[in-house]
Amino acid sequence: MKMNKTEKNKALNKSQSTIRNRNILKYNLKLSLQIVIVLILVLTVCLLAWAVLDYNGRQILSVLPKIIAVFGCYEILGAVLPQIRHKKVSKAEDEAFDGKSVYGETDCGERVLSVEGNVDPLVWRLRLINEAKKYVIYSTMNFRKDQSSTDVLAALWAAGQRGVKVRLLVDSFSSKKFLRSKKLKAVLRCPNIEVKAYNPLDIMKPWRSQARLHDKYIIVDDEKYLLGGRNTNNLFLGNYGGRQNIDRELLVWNPACQGGSLQEVKTYFEKMWRLNCCKIIRRGRLNYNKIQTQTAARFEDLQQIYPEAFAPYDYAANTYAAKKITFLANKTEPYNKAPLLWHNLVKIMAASKYILIQTPYLILSREMHNDLAKIAGSANRQVR
């Protein structure tokens, strides 16, 4: 029996949803397991030390399994229970945003360009970082130890060496191998480069364990930013073989270097950077001269491999004028919070006649599904 196009789409969406839900479950189980393992190791070491120093050591060791079980329950329940129900968007938050405010009548002063493929996004990162004169802000979820991340790190190192202030913010869980790498330690020897990790594991605050940094953007000199869904690894950047993910980014150029959506993104980053859960990665005391030399050499190679990234670029001729660009985001604290971003997106869709949604993944809760069904059910509204 052949399926029509609608049935095929439904089957494909169901299959993709199952895979995504399975991946989320694997992530939560892996995170919970890591928490329990760390907890067991810490408690075992502490209690063994206590047992050695105490005459009643045998009695202490006899209750060790019970203590571990209690704290294990504390960790798992503390990580899961606070996430079961979302908070509600307040009346003040609802009234603060108008869905029609995202539309403009005249040019807003900012210009845009859609960045496609996998090689171009790497070229754009190299170009933006190389063009920086004052600062580079780089935020991403997954900064992996591979070829494309080595390329980006080499460009950031070169920027720091020429006096540009570089701030890199990554997720502590997704980028944990990178945060421990010698390459990063070598780059951090440059005083102009700072790196922070978002929300490292804190076994005493398990309710924060599922809060992850999912932002991916670069801001340069109050003039340009690149924002989208690409992580910094071979799946998204360059052409280093293997599987590649399809994604999209938006380059925004602000010729006036003031105001606009660029300042909104920068303000958001400053809030993230100042959060107590964002921990600075300390500069190591060891000498990494060899790795620094390799990093500098890689930057020289990049100028030969991607000459277009280091050549002058005509932004005025290759970008398009925008009437309005609005930056939307949730609150930044690593706790269960109201779905303000989705709430505002629903208000935008409700105020629109034609809606095109593009996302690399769509994981809908019951409430989100009902919202979309209600919006799509309107006779005078087209949703794709």
Beta strands, then each sheet from edge to edge (+ up, - down):
strand 1: 111-115
strand 2: 135-140
strand 3: 165-171
strand 4: 193-198
strand 5: 217-220
strand 6: 224-228
strand 7: 249-253
strand 8: 278-280
strand 9: 320-321
strand 10: 354-355
strand 11: 382-383
sheet 1: 8+ 4- 3- 2- 5+ 6- 7+ 1- 9+
sheet 2: 10+ 11+
end
